[in-house]
């Protein structure tokens, strides 16, 4: 296991060296650093970003800490999912329990959060639903093969995007092929026996009409997972019966699996993501239906049962106009409709007394959540002068939100007597956002950026969020950014309204969480396409929404049918985040290219003004190193990537050891003039490692990940 004192010493030495390089950058640049004009088309496009200011600008000009996961990186390092691609970015890590994947940013990945503190966009469109505020990393219906690049912003971006853009923002930008043709891609991942087939069609007509259509099918059959908490038959709590003669985790001794869950982490997904464009108009359709099996015991249910599963449906259609209305004014407007549905089924073993006759095992608990939204988004980009640019915009969202939970009978229909809440949740909510960002260049080497966002929710308190940035280019190839910003996350409908009459009680008095962030970012271009970067930030989160236990001594205790202790969400938490990251990227030199990044991060829970301990699932160190070698230019390449995550605290207070993982990938392009082949090995050295689980999976605290596994991709393209 990695000792803390060792990387601190080496990391500090590397930090001193790199900061020194950044300061002596002018001398290095004077000897001939690479200019943007010298970049090839692919690398030039990777240097242009859209997300930081909602318009095109270079990485150096953007008022944010932005990292681009390019298509070349996705291909070279054999990424099989969007989550894998995100883990290439400095300061980012993914916690995958096979059912839900959670994003970690600068050491913050709170159990049970379900990505409510990071905004996830697809081509600039938010995907976070409003009942629970959640969003999936691997957006259902979006295959990694249809992704052109991913823009990652660390730090609050609420001044432009509002709630959820709290710790950061991820913009997944899909492919926009220029040539007419079709392609079919097949992928296989041996770790979970996963197969994916995706198809793509692109056709442009002479009148300017463009049709781009994709479809994919995913089938994951799962693998064998071992849970030590369920493996000891002598554990008196594991197989004991309750007063009614039922066991919580197993139906009986004959059902005992010695802790093994076999082929239960299944997935099945059908989806399409398609677009029709004509001149400045585009119509986008996204349909997806994902079913996921739960391999373990969730919320105290029976262990490794096929009845335990999730279902997630995410559909949307957008009509967008984007174009100039004069030489100096650009207009972007979007009308959208979306529908999100989440259903989970969890099998318990206490019998169902409300049916006649009673049945066992049962009942199956069902949660159903629904968010339907109609929205508008309009923004104007004014090029006021050669050194002055102004962006103004507004959004409106009209939501219909529903939620119902309860026991189901043998026919999977809800038992009326057991539905909670009895009146169901049905809420109409509106969200209005107004924002502006002003960019003014005082000189060719100094730019000021100011942003302001006003938010109004019909069901909670609105907020005004400012942002300021100073971007300095004191010498050729060198950039320094100084950023101060605030962000917020509004309480979700779930946190405000959920109650069950026994354990959970609503709280309509919740207010938005707030974050104040300060950041310094530096980068320097060197000869031969090398770019060196460093960033440091400190931030403080207040009014953090946490689940609290209250009893009869609390004025908010509801009494009645509730137990002695009740769970209620409250604005009761504070955390402090400090981080420092170093990064190095290199464009191809003598057929070699690569990247490296190192991140130190410290997250502390605060009690009043005093530190009260480390946050769970918060590694102190992250590291990534990748190298790509073009064995035959544009024909054959070999890549290797090593990733390190240091030790993390689990929900029960124990510690999970850190790990180093190495993957290798070999690619062959235009085989027989029509096939692209990619073969790789994940976890090359077959290390046994685990990732944390949230307390929803108690008594389990972690889950094992696949050992050495083969991956393969076959792609064929036909043009006309």
Buried (B, 14 or more C-beta within 10 A) or exposed (E): EBEEEEBEEEBEEBBEEBBEBBEEBBEBBEEEBBEEEEBEEEBEBBBBBBBBBBBEBEBBBBBBBBBBBBBBBBBBBBBBBBBBBBBBBBBBBBBBBBBBBBBBBBBBBBBEBBBBBBBBBBBBBBBBBBBBBBBBBBBBBBBBBBBBBBBBBBBBBBBBBBBBBBBBBBBBBBBEBEEBBBBBBBBBBBBBBBEBBBBBBBBBEEEEEBBBBBBBBBBBBBBEBBBEBBBEEEEEEBBEEEEEEBBBBBBEEEBBBEBBBEBBBBBBBBBBBBBBBEEEEBBBBBBBBBBBBBBBBBBBBBBBBEBBBBBBBBBBBBBBBBEEEEEEEBBBBBBBEBBBBBBBBBBBBBBBEBBEEEEEBBBBBBBBBBBBBEBEBBBBBBBEEEEEBBBBBBBBBBBBBBBBBBBBBEEEEBBEEBBBBEEEBEBEBEBBBBBBBBBBBEEEBEBBBBBBBBBBBEBBBBBEBEBBBBBBBEBBBBBBBBBEBBBBBBBBBBBBBBBBEEEBBBBEEBBBBBBBBBBBBBBBBBEEBBBBBBBBBBBBBEBBBBEBEBEEEEEEBBEEEBEEEBBBBBBEBBBBBBBBBBBBBBBBEEEEBBBBBBBBBBBBBBEEEEEEEBBBBBBBBBBBBBBBBBEEEEEBBBBBBBBBBBBBBBBEEEEBEBBEBBBBBBBBBEEEEEEBBBBBBBBBEEEEBBBBBBBBBBBBBBBBBBBEBEBBBBBBBEEE
